[in-house]
């Protein structure tokens, strides 16, 4: 806020509406975009970027390259809470972060963010119509860049 010459408050906040950058008056061809992904679960902020690209009139997402080597991490073997606490207390580095970790858990539980930009979002439906290169589905079928379905054994 800035106080104006007549002592009135003037807001200096810039409000960015997606409508400001989704339309272009250019006459050239649409920009073709390819996205490199580790999977179809994206952070909320990146999901919104993809949504804006899909809604704009000057660019289109043509290809998704999915990293086939990025497997989902396997869950760690579950330990009892007592054993986990003992391991944390024995390790000086983990012990020094214990208070902050407890605070973060408390804060996230009792004061959740309404629109957390780092929240994981499943974007598989949003990206379903785009050609995928890299990771086959469970039946071993991978859509090629040209849209033909083919069986792939090398991935």
N, C-alpha and C positions, 0 to 999 in steps of 0.2 A: 504494500500500500504506500502511496505517495500522497502527501498533502498538497493540493493544488493551490493556485494563487488566491482563491477566495476561501481558503481553509476547508475546502471539501476534500474528502478522501477519494482518490482515484485509484482504481485497481489496475495493477500492472501485470496481472497474471495473464498469460497467454493460454487461451483455451484452444486445444487442437482437436478439431472434429475430423474424423476420417473423411468426411465429405470434401474437405479442403484439398486432399491429395489423391482422390480416387478418379478424378476426371482430368483428361488432357485434351486440349484442342489440336494436338499435333495430328498430321495426316500420314505419317510414316507407318511402316508395318509394326505390328505388336512385338514387344520385346519377349523373347522366348527364354524362360528361366528353368534351370535344372537345380534340384536341391539334393544335397548329400545328407543322408540320415543314418542314424544307428538303429532306428526302429520307428514305429508309428506312435509312440507315446512321447509327446513333446511338452515343454514348459508352456504355461498359459500365454506368456508374452510372444513366444515363437508361433504358437497356434494363431494368435491374432494377426501376426505379420503375414502368415500364409493366407488367412481369410481376406486380408486387405488386398493382397496380390490377386486373389481369385475374383474379387469384386471390382477391381479397377478396369478401365477401358483401354489401357495401353500396354498391358503385359499379361502373360499367361504362363502358368507352370506347365511345362511340356514333359518333364522327366524327373523321376525320383530315383536316385541311386542309393540303394540300401546296403549298408556294410554287413556282409554276410558273416564276417568274423566276430562281430559284436553280439555274442550270445548274451541272453539275459543272465545276470549273476545268480548263482545258486544260493539259496538261503543257507546261512551258517547253521551248523549243528546246534540245536537248542541246548543251553546249559541251564542249570538251576540259577535262580537269581542270586543265591548266596555265593555260588562259585564265580559268577560274573562279577559280583561286588568284590570278591577276594582278588580276582585278576586285576581289576581296576586299581585297587588299593596297593597292590604290589608294584605296579608300573608307575614310575614317577611322572612320566609325561601324561599318561591318562589321568592320574590322580590330580595333577594340576588343573585339568580341565573339568573335573567333576562338578564343582560348584556352578560353573557357567552352563554346563550341559543340563543340570537340574533346573536352573533358571529358565533356559530355553524351553524345556519340556513344560514347565509350569506356565510360561507365557503363551505357548502355542495352545495349550489346553483351555486356559481361562480367558484368553484374549485373542481369538482366532482372527486372521485377516479375512476381510470380506472377499476381496479379489486378489488372492495371493499370486503374484506374477510368476513364482517358481512352482506353483502347483502343477502336477503332472496331468496332462489331458490326453485322452485317447483320440487320435486324429485319423484313424483308419477309415471311417466313413467319409470324412471330409476329403481325403486324398484318394478315395476309391476309383475315381474316374481318370486318374493320371497314370500313364505308363510307368511301370516299375522295372528297374534293372538291378539285378544283383542277388536277391534272396528269394528262392522259390517258396511257394506255399507248401503245406503239408503233403500234397499230392505230387510234389516235384515239378509243378508247372510254374514257369516264370514268364511273365509277359515281356516280350522284347520291346525295344524302342519303337518299332514300327507297328506295334499293336497286335501282332500275331501271337498266338499262344503256341508255345513249343515245350517239349519235354526236355529238361536239363538234368544231366547226371553229374556234371562237373562242379556244381555248386553245393 
